[in-house]
Amino acid sequence: MANKIKSMAGIVNPFSEAFMETWELWLNYKWEVFKFKYKGTHSEQVKLIQLHELAKGDETEAREIILQSIGEQWSGLFLRKNITNGTEKTATRENVNQEFANRNYSNR
């Protein structure tokens, strides 16, 4: 079994204690896939603050961001796909066809 990477001592967790399990999952993923670990408490703390801001303080959203990044095999944390201003937006063939049908092309 691979070595487990643990969060560094002195890190201030902006979420609940239960969130740290998800954060440890992120740390282990980063190590296993990219051989990356945060170089010090400052860099890990800044990443947690950035995640907190990205998720707008919502712990569930922060977990979803981490799981999306792992699932997509990304090296960074990003806003969730298909989420726009807090509303889910799914591009379906019908949505795209309707959007093109609603456009006015007569001025061209």
C-alpha positions as protocol buffer text, in pm:
chain_id: "A"
residue {
  index: 1
  type: MET
  ca { x: 0 y: 0 z: 0 }
}
residue {
  index: 2
  type: ALA
  ca { x: 129 y: 346 z: -88 }
}
residue {
  index: 3
  type: ASN
  ca { x: 250 y: 586 z: 178 }
}
residue {
  index: 4
  type: LYS
  ca { x: -24 y: 816 z: 299 }
}
residue {
  index: 5
  type: ILE
  ca { x: 38 y: 1189 z: 283 }
}
residue {
  index: 6
  type: LYS
  ca { x: -110 y: 1376 z: 579 }
}
residue {
  index: 7
  type: SER
  ca { x: -190 y: 1741 z: 612 }
}
residue {
  index: 8
  type: MET
  ca { x: 87 y: 1935 z: 783 }
}
residue {
  index: 9
  type: ALA
  ca { x: 65 y: 2030 z: 1147 }
}
residue {
  index: 10
  type: GLY
  ca { x: -33 y: 2391 z: 1201 }
}
residue {
  index: 11
  type: ILE
  ca { x: -279 y: 2405 z: 909 }
}
residue {
  index: 12
  type: VAL
  ca { x: -599 y: 2592 z: 991 }
}
residue {
  index: 13
  type: ASN
  ca { x: -892 y: 2400 z: 847 }
}
residue {
  index: 14
  type: PRO
  ca { x: -1161 y: 2644 z: 721 }
}
residue {
  index: 15
  type: PHE
  ca { x: -1422 y: 2365 z: 715 }
}
residue {
  index: 16
  type: SER
  ca { x: -1536 y: 2095 z: 958 }
}
residue {
  index: 17
  type: GLU
  ca { x: -1308 y: 1822 z: 1091 }
}
residue {
  index: 18
  type: ALA
  ca { x: -1487 y: 1572 z: 862 }
}
residue {
  index: 19
  type: PHE
  ca { x: -1364 y: 1771 z: 561 }
}
residue {
  index: 20
  type: MET
  ca { x: -1003 y: 1679 z: 640 }
}
residue {
  index: 21
  type: GLU
  ca { x: -1069 y: 1325 z: 514 }
}
residue {
  index: 22
  type: THR
  ca { x: -1148 y: 1472 z: 171 }
}
residue {
  index: 23
  type: TRP
  ca { x: -844 y: 1701 z: 191 }
}
residue {
  index: 24
  type: GLU
  ca { x: -622 y: 1399 z: 274 }
}
residue {
  index: 25
  type: LEU
  ca { x: -773 y: 1223 z: -30 }
}
residue {
  index: 26
  type: TRP
  ca { x: -663 y: 1524 z: -240 }
}
residue {
  index: 27
  type: LEU
  ca { x: -313 y: 1521 z: -92 }
}
residue {
  index: 28
  type: ASN
  ca { x: -272 y: 1148 z: -159 }
}
residue {
  index: 29
  type: TYR
  ca { x: -407 y: 1183 z: -515 }
}
residue {
  index: 30
  type: LYS
  ca { x: -161 y: 1467 z: -587 }
}
residue {
  index: 31
  type: TRP
  ca { x: 127 y: 1254 z: -461 }
}
residue {
  index: 32
  type: GLU
  ca { x: 27 y: 929 z: -633 }
}
residue {
  index: 33
  type: VAL
  ca { x: -43 y: 1084 z: -972 }
}
residue {
  index: 34
  type: PHE
  ca { x: 188 y: 1387 z: -991 }
}
residue {
  index: 35
  type: LYS
  ca { x: 448 y: 1317 z: -718 }
}
residue {
  index: 36
  type: PHE
  ca { x: 354 y: 1657 z: -578 }
}
residue {
  index: 37
  type: LYS
  ca { x: 330 y: 1761 z: -217 }
}
residue {
  index: 38
  type: TYR
  ca { x: 303 y: 2108 z: -71 }
}
residue {
  index: 39
  type: LYS
  ca { x: 647 y: 2233 z: 25 }
}
residue {
  index: 40
  type: GLY
  ca { x: 543 y: 2387 z: 354 }
}
residue {
  index: 41
  type: THR
  ca { x: 255 y: 2486 z: 575 }
}
residue {
  index: 42
  type: HIS
  ca { x: 221 y: 2821 z: 398 }
}
residue {
  index: 43
  type: SER
  ca { x: 160 y: 2674 z: 52 }
}
residue {
  index: 44
  type: GLU
  ca { x: -87 y: 2415 z: 183 }
}
residue {
  index: 45
  type: GLN
  ca { x: -269 y: 2680 z: 388 }
}
residue {
  index: 46
  type: VAL
  ca { x: -296 y: 2912 z: 86 }
}
residue {
  index: 47
  type: LYS
  ca { x: -443 y: 2628 z: -123 }
}
residue {
  index: 48
  type: LEU
  ca { x: -705 y: 2560 z: 147 }
}
residue {
  index: 49
  type: ILE
  ca { x: -792 y: 2932 z: 158 }
}
residue {
  index: 50
  type: GLN
  ca { x: -822 y: 2937 z: -223 }
}
residue {
  index: 51
  type: LEU
  ca { x: -1049 y: 2631 z: -212 }
}
residue {
  index: 52
  type: HIS
  ca { x: -1262 y: 2797 z: 59 }
}
residue {
  index: 53
  type: GLU
  ca { x: -1300 y: 3106 z: -163 }
}
residue {
  index: 54
  type: LEU
  ca { x: -1366 y: 2900 z: -477 }
}
residue {
  index: 55
  type: ALA
  ca { x: -1642 y: 2710 z: -293 }
}
residue {
  index: 56
  type: LYS
  ca { x: -1777 y: 3034 z: -141 }
}
residue {
  index: 57
  type: GLY
  ca { x: -1732 y: 2880 z: 204 }
}
residue {
  index: 58
  type: ASP
  ca { x: -1961 y: 2586 z: 123 }
}
residue {
  index: 59
  type: GLU
  ca { x: -1803 y: 2264 z: 248 }
}
residue {
  index: 60
  type: THR
  ca { x: -2015 y: 2040 z: 25 }
}
residue {
  index: 61
  type: GLU
  ca { x: -1910 y: 2244 z: -278 }
}
residue {
  index: 62
  type: ALA
  ca { x: -1544 y: 2220 z: -170 }
}
residue {
  index: 63
  type: ARG
  ca { x: -1575 y: 1840 z: -152 }
}
residue {
  index: 64
  type: GLU
  ca { x: -1737 y: 1832 z: -497 }
}
residue {
  index: 65
  type: ILE
  ca { x: -1457 y: 2048 z: -641 }
}
residue {
  index: 66
  type: ILE
  ca { x: -1195 y: 1807 z: -505 }
}
residue {
  index: 67
  type: LEU
  ca { x: -1384 y: 1499 z: -628 }
}
residue {
  index: 68
  type: GLN
  ca { x: -1430 y: 1654 z: -973 }
}
residue {
  index: 69
  type: SER
  ca { x: -1057 y: 1728 z: -1000 }
}
residue {
  index: 70
  type: ILE
  ca { x: -967 y: 1374 z: -897 }
}
residue {
  index: 71
  type: GLY
  ca { x: -1228 y: 1222 z: -1129 }
}
residue {
  index: 72
  type: GLU
  ca { x: -1110 y: 1430 z: -1424 }
}
residue {
  index: 73
  type: GLN
  ca { x: -745 y: 1363 z: -1330 }
}
residue {
  index: 74
  type: TRP
  ca { x: -668 y: 1734 z: -1307 }
}
residue {
  index: 75
  type: SER
  ca { x: -369 y: 1866 z: -1116 }
}
residue {
  index: 76
  type: GLY
  ca { x: -556 y: 2171 z: -983 }
}
residue {
  index: 77
  type: LEU
  ca { x: -885 y: 2271 z: -822 }
}
residue {
  index: 78
  type: PHE
  ca { x: -1141 y: 2449 z: -1039 }
}
residue {
  index: 79
  type: LEU
  ca { x: -1506 y: 2553 z: -1029 }
}
residue {
  index: 80
  type: ARG
  ca { x: -1730 y: 2259 z: -1100 }
}
residue {
  index: 81
  type: LYS
  ca { x: -1830 y: 2195 z: -1461 }
}
residue {
  index: 82
  type: ASN
  ca { x: -2181 y: 2298 z: -1563 }
}
residue {
  index: 83
  type: ILE
  ca { x: -2218 y: 2533 z: -1268 }
}
residue {
  index: 84
  type: THR
  ca { x: -2280 y: 2897 z: -1356 }
}
residue {
  index: 85
  type: ASN
  ca { x: -2355 y: 3155 z: -1088 }
}
residue {
  index: 86
  type: GLY
  ca { x: -2490 y: 2890 z: -855 }
}
residue {
  index: 87
  type: THR
  ca { x: -2731 y: 2745 z: -1109 }
}
residue {
  index: 88
  type: GLU
  ca { x: -2670 y: 2421 z: -1289 }
}
residue {
  index: 89
  type: LYS
  ca { x: -2649 y: 2455 z: -1664 }
}
residue {
  index: 90
  type: THR
  ca { x: -2643 y: 2143 z: -1877 }
}
residue {
  index: 91
  type: ALA
  ca { x: -2579 y: 2171 z: -2248 }
}
residue {
  index: 92
  type: THR
  ca { x: -2809 y: 1930 z: -2425 }
}
residue {
  index: 93
  type: ARG
  ca { x: -2878 y: 1905 z: -2795 }
}
residue {
  index: 94
  type: GLU
  ca { x: -3224 y: 2052 z: -2732 }
}
residue {
  index: 95
  type: ASN
  ca { x: -3082 y: 2349 z: -2538 }
}
residue {
  index: 96
  type: VAL
  ca { x: -2828 y: 2424 z: -2810 }
}
residue {
  index: 97
  type: ASN
  ca { x: -3085 y: 2389 z: -3090 }
}
residue {
  index: 98
  type: GLN
  ca { x: -3326 y: 2617 z: -2903 }
}
residue {
  index: 99
  type: GLU
  ca { x: -3056 y: 2878 z: -2844 }
}
residue {
  index: 100
  type: PHE
  ca { x: -2971 y: 2887 z: -3216 }
}
residue {
  index: 101
  type: ALA
  ca { x: -3340 y: 2900 z: -3308 }
}
residue {
  index: 102
  type: ASN
  ca { x: -3386 y: 3204 z: -3080 }
}
residue {
  index: 103
  type: ARG
  ca { x: -3103 y: 3402 z: -3242 }
}
residue {
  index: 104
  type: ASN
  ca { x: -3185 y: 3670 z: -3493 }
}
residue {
  index: 105
  type: TYR
  ca { x: -2970 y: 3627 z: -3802 }
}
residue {
  index: 106
  type: SER
  ca { x: -3166 y: 3872 z: -4023 }
}
residue {
  index: 107
  type: ASN
  ca { x: -2927 y: 4162 z: -3952 }
}
residue {
  index: 108
  type: ARG
  ca { x: -2632 y: 3990 z: -4116 }
}
